[in-house]
Amino acid sequence: MTTSGLTRPPPPAHLLRWLAGILIPLVLVGVLAEDIAERERYGFETPVMLWIHAHAPAWLTQLSVFLHTFGGPVVMGGITVALLLALQFTHRHREALFTLLGLGSAVGISLGMKLIFNRPRPELWPRLVHESGASFPSGHSATAAALAAVLVFLLWRTPLRWPALILGVTYAVVSGVARLVLGVHFPTDVLAGWLMGLACVLGAARLTGISVPHPLQPRVTPVT
């Protein structure tokens, strides 16, 4: 009797990647959320933000202001719509659903958590940008991490896999640091945003059957 027609369980390494990518970030976010709900303060946050404010060069401040607008709802909404249209027109419907779920859940959950925890924003120096609403988690950081992860998933089996990974990680990290430079978020807000954005995209990949990028996964070579 052969087992070729039977559904084989996923290998342990595959399950461990899902566990590490989804469960661990969510647990860390839950730990932060519990402390914030109890109005506990992290002693390192204010000194770190004051140090960043004192040592941030002018170019980083200007870049942070730019990323504040670039990572906002108007630009990110336009990028999301353009990406969805491109995937639909190229008949990549599953990837389009994955993108919608990944980015949409990152935005929706971050907004919901802001309403639930209602953490006040830091007031350490006069801000260069206007921000309203709660501080935890950082929506800009969540969206940046989600967008970077989505692009890595979509481009992993192409020659652009490593540029997408390097540029995506750089964009997500710099976007988070920019929130600290501008003084509109605490470090834990940014960390929670990064973790949640990544977990949302991995969850969307799991739901839609998109495979997790792996360094040894072969690229698709176009037929000539």
N, C-alpha and C positions, 0 to 999 in steps of 0.2 A: 504493500500500500504506500502510495506516495503522498507527500504533503504539499505538493506544488500548488494545489488548488485551495489550500487552507490559508487563512490569514495568520501570519506569524506575529508573535508579540514583538514590539520594538526592542532592540538590544538595550542592555543596561546603560551603556554610554549615552545613547539617545535620550533616555529618560532622565539621566543625570543632567544633561544640558538643559532640558526643560525645567527641571527642578531648580537648578542654579539660576536660570534666567528669569523665572517668574516668581517662584515661592520666596526665595531669599530676599529679593528686592522688596516684595510686599511685606515681609516680616519686618524688615528694617524700617520701612515707612510706617508700619503700625506701631513700632516702638517709639519713633519720633512723635507720631500723632498722639499717642497716649500721654507722653510727657507734656506736650503742648496743650492738650485738653485739660491737664491739671495745672496749667499755667506755670510749669517749671521753666527755669531759665538755665541756659548753658553758659557757664562762666567764660568760655573761650570766645564766644561770638563777638561781643563788643570790642575786646582788644584786637581781634583779627580784622574787623571792619575798620577800626581806627587806624591800624597799621597800613591797610590797603589804601585808605583815603590819603594818608600822609605820604605814601611812596608811589602812588599811581602816576605815571608820566602823562603828559598832556595828550599824546596820541592815543593812549589807552582810554582816557576819558572821552575823547571824541569818538573813538570806535564804539564805546559803550552806548553813547547817545544814538549813534547810527543803528546799533543792534536793538536798541529799545524800540525803534520804529520798525525795523525790518522784522523783528520777532513778534510784532503786534498782530491783532486779529485781521487787519485789512490785507497786509502783505502775505501773511501765512494762509489766510483764506484764499487769496488769489493763487498762491503756489499749489495749494491742495486741489483746487478746481482744475488748474492746468494739468497737474499730474494725473488726476482722475480721467480727464478727457483724453489725454495721450494714451493711457492704458486702454480705455474703452475703444478708441479708434483703431488701435492695433490688436483688438480682439483678445486682450489679456484681462478677461473679466474677473477671474479669481484674484489676480494681483490688484485689480481696482477695488474689489471688496475688501481685501486685506489692508490696503492703504486707507480706505475710508474708516474701517474699524480701528486701525491702529492710531491714526491721528485724531479721529473723532473721539475715541474713548479717552485719550490723553487730555484733550481739552475739556471734555465733559466732566471727567472725574476730578480734575484740578479745580474747576469751578465749583463743583459740589463740595469738595473738601474745604474750600475757602469759606463757603457759607456755614459749614458745620463748625469749624474750629475758630473762625473769626479772629485770627491772631493779628494784633496791631502791627503795622509796619514800623521799622526802626526809625527813630528820630534823632540822629546823631549829628547831622549837619544839613544845611540848606540844600535841597535837591535841585538838580538841573532839569529833571523831567517830572511831569505830573503823573502820579499814580493814585488811584482810588481803590477801595476794596481791601480785602484781607491779605495777609502776607504769606500764609502757609497753605499749600506749597507754592513754589514759583511757577507760574504758568508759562513764562518765557522759557525756563529751563526744561520743563516737561515737554513743551512743543519742540524745542531744539533737539532734545534727545530722541523724541519719537520720529521726527523728520529724518535725522541722521540714520537711525536704525532702519526705517522704511527704505531709504535709498540704498543702504548696504544690502538689504535683503533682495531688492529688485535688481541690483547690478552685480550680485556676487558671482553669477555664472557667466560673466562677460569679462573682457580685458580691463574693464574699469573697476574691478573689485577692490584692489588695494588703494587706488586714488580715492574711491568712494569712502573706504574705511578711514583713511587718514584725514581727509577733509571733513568727513562727518564727525569724527571724534573731536577734531580741532574746533569745529563750529559749536558743538554742544558745550565743550569746556569753556571756550571764550564767552559764549552767551551767558553761561552761569556766572562766571567771574565778573562779567559786565554788570550784573545785577548788584553785586557787592560794591563795585566801584561807584555805582550811582547811589548806593545807600538805600535802595528800595526793598531789599530782602536781607534776611539773616542767612548765614551759611547753611543752617539746617533746612531752610526753605528751598535753597538751591539743590542740596543733596536729595531731598525728598522728590523734587521735580525731576531730576535726572533718573532716579530709580523708578519712579512711577511711569515716566515716558517709555523707558526700556521695557518694563513689565507689560505695559499696554500693547506694545508692538509684538512682543513675543506671544502674548495671549491671542492676539489677532492672527498671528501666523499659525498658532496651534489650531484655532477654530477653522481656518480656511485651508489647512493642509499645506501651507508653505513650509519648505524645509529650512531648518536652522543652518545658517552659514557655517561651514567647517573649513579650516585651512587646507585640508587635503581633498576637498570636493573639487572635481575637475571642472574646468571652464568649458563652455560650449563654443566650439570652434566653427565659425560660419563655413558652409559648404561653398567651394568655389568651382 
